[in-house]
Amino acid sequence: MTHRLGSNSATGAPSRRKLLASIAFMGLMASIILVFLRPLGVAEWVSLVISIAFVLLGCVVLWRQREGKRATSRVAALSAGFAARPADEDAFPHLDAIVGSPSPQERQAIETVLSALMEAEALDPGEVDADLLWRAAQELDPGETIGIGEAINAFGTLHEAGRFEARRMTFVPVHVEYDSALLAAIALSILRSLGHRIGADDIRLTLAERGTEVEASMALTLEDRVETITFPFLFKDAAPELFPALARLGRAKEPRVLVCADPGYQALVFVAVRPGSEELLNRRLSANGNLFGPP
């Protein structure tokens, strides 16, 4: 099966509709047990516990899917290219209506993130100010204290809102169902962050069944060559072998190094920085251990 960016193939994983139906059925079973099978014997208690556990687990899965939607839309927006939108078309129309300002500690954390990313040449001076980034973080977590991770993740919100062109950043969702279109969008965004002039038609993803596994082959038409990447295709994992392969495809004339961090919020962030600046980012932004590392 060959797939280009922009189509909507199914992954084969259980759908949200089926999960909702299963949750409703198990909830009904629990109600029937409680209403019609009292007093409860051992078998009834076991059935009741299993039904309730299934409902709770299903709700957790639905919540994690919901949390992943925002990160997924960020990748889709990145792949489509950035287009600044007027305020009345803003994805977050009330972003400017958020009242308040960062505390001294929050401002220090936000300004540290801004200055570190500028030193790593992942951000240009004046692109984003501390107050705007704070409001974007508040959009995600109203009333929460904003630290390093929250500030980094807020760039994705600004990009969705048309306030920031994330040329050097790619937010990759976790705990979602992956398909070939999403993986192609991720690859497109990362390659653009590394400086390649590449479009959606320059990426072709082919899936082939190999016994019980699915193998993916991604053909990339770059400026002067065609590169092919082969990796296992996983429905519930963002193809970890894909990212190191993409990182090796930097441009020789304008080298960039791809680094990865997990700031939370159900998304990984990949940043294309100038060579040698990974240590700088970790020194400035990591309190315990290293926040940024190789893909």
Secondary structure, 3 states (H helix, E strand, C coil): CEEECCCCCCCCCCCHHHHHHHHHHHHHHHHHHHHHCCCCCHHHHHHHHHHHHHHHHHHHHHHHHHHHHHHHHHHHHHHHCCCCCCHHHCCCCCHHHCCCCCCHHHHHHHHHHHHHHHHCCCCCCCCCCHHHHHHHHHHHCCCCCCCHHHHHHHHHHHHHCCCCCCCCEEEEECCCCCCHHHHHHHHHHHHHHCCCCCCHHHEEEEEEEECCEEEEEEEEECCCCEEEEEEEECCCCCCCCHHHHHHCCCCCCCCCEEEEEEEECCEEEEEEECCCCHHHHHHHHCCCCCCCECC
